[in-house]
Amino acid sequence: MTPAARLSAAIEVIETIETQRIPAAQALKEWGTAHRFAGSGDRAAIAGLTWDVLRRRASSAFLMDDDSARARVLGMLKLERGLDGAAVAALCDGSRFAPQPLSEAERQALDSRTLNDAPAHVAGDYPEWLDGELAAVFGDDRVAEAAAMASRAPLDLRVNTLRGKREKVQAQLAHLHAQPTPWSPLGLRIELGADARNPGVQAEEVFIKGAIEVQDEGSQLAALLTAAKPGEQVIDLCAGAGGKTLALAAMMQGKGRLIASDADKRQLAPIHERLSRAGVHNAEIRAPKGEADPLADIRGSADLVVIDAPCTGTGTWRRNPDAKWRMRPGALEIRLAAQQAVLERAAPMVKPGGRIAYITCSVLASENNAQVQGFVARHPEFAPVPPAEVAAALWDKAEAFLAAALVSPEGLLMTPRRTGTDGFFVSVLKKTG
């Protein structure tokens, strides 16, 4: 397919998403099924265009003064891909499979309009109803922070120290140009171009042998900041597919007791194979059975309870830009209730001197600082560990990390703009009595 034909396909996919109100991944899959002549490179390029439009959905429509699928694609080409009016016009020449030529209004918009007078939620490309939430956290920086959350994310890998060392694994992935991550001592990063396909790391020998896992550097850091130690009793209360469970197991060096559970046992399905491949032998999986609490015997004995809390996922928008436009206020209310419930469940599990690590992949204060404040008010026997002490788990990177992250009495907030990671909030709460 020519670049112009790929552009026409992207317009078609965006129209499908808008008119049928279906997730982008589904629309792309259906387009690929209906157009089997398109090769893998074509499908990757069309997906890249589609995701970039969703990243710049509001700002591209504002730039073009038109909210049609075509206008959003054209506006994205200028805002995200850096094309000027002449370059866009060359793609839209009306030839076979190419978009129709630019109208005078479209050419003028591409040549002269800017985002200088755009409202914050438009310039930052996020739903207007979240403006107050983001302003509460970032103030006047919210446009810059949100714009970074609309950027493309790299592919981050975590080296499993139970199976290998970062330097050796990096050498084995030299053909993918993997480089050490800036903060995590366990991470490798593969930068991806706009039209690049995700490299099939699952087919790499180091993956098959359990030496690497796909995990954003922010998630790696969140696990490291829990300071799980060999010999401790650690409960991963919202383990899901086991990403942080695997990281905790490596930190514990196979020593101690690691229990992974989740309220939804279906989420735990992949964890068994992942633990086996990673060489983890000290993890116990407890899935719910009926109404019985699978952790009923854990009372006042845990050194660490890790809560990877259910949240809105605002911190992961750059990996799933479709999600932010599908998010509704009611979803936030549901998440807030679920977070409070899981915090209440964790409290009686912790022994004196033990701790809760509360983690979200959200940047919203209502899911982060406010939840910690509310929990401490209800449980005065817990107190937030000072962020400087929490960051000490990063050793020689601690001081620089503290300068980069958004620090509050309740915890540490990572963002794409500040730390180059997904958005993660980490608060460690110690039981003092």
Secondary structure, 3 states (H helix, E strand, C coil): CCHHHHHHHHHHHHHHHHHHCCCHHHHHHHHHHHCCCCCHHHHHHHHHHHHHHHHCHHHHHHHHCCCCHHHHHHHHHHHCCCCCHHHHHHHCCCCCCCCCCCCHHHHHHHHHCCCCCCCHHHHCCCCHHHHHHHHHHHHHHHHHHHHHHCCCCCEEEEECCCCCCHHHHHHHCHHHCCEECCCCCCEEEECCCCCCCCCCHHHCHHHHCCCEEECCHHHHHHHHHCCCCCCCEEEECCCCCCHHHHHHHHHHCCCCEEEEECCCHHHHCCHHHHHHHHCCCCEEEECCECCECCCCCCCCCEEEEEEECCCCCHHHCCCCHHHHHHCCHHHHHHHHHHHHHHHHHHHHHEEEEEEEEEEECCCCCCCCHHHHHHHHHHCCCEEECCHHHHHHHHHHHHHHHHHHCEEECCEEEECHHHHCCCCEEEEEEEECC
